[in-house]
């Protein structure tokens, strides 16, 4: 399954990491200033129980068209901020 997580903040990254640790194919989609560093260097999510997951990222909204499932992890104020970006 190809799961897209929209919103690459703390919650979105954690949800993406947990889903990736469960074996799902995950892509984060979000604002360029947040997602570009993740796209370049990747994102590794870990916890005290020892799980570790690598997640890819994309700023291209067309990525959404290939999703089997879409998870939203956005804040209300992010809408106003994205208009400024």
Secondary structure, 3 states (H helix, E strand, C coil): CEEEEECCCHHHHHHHHHHHHCCCEEEEECCHHHHHHHHHHCEEEECCCCCEEEEEEECCHHHHHHCCEEEECCCHHHHHHHHHC
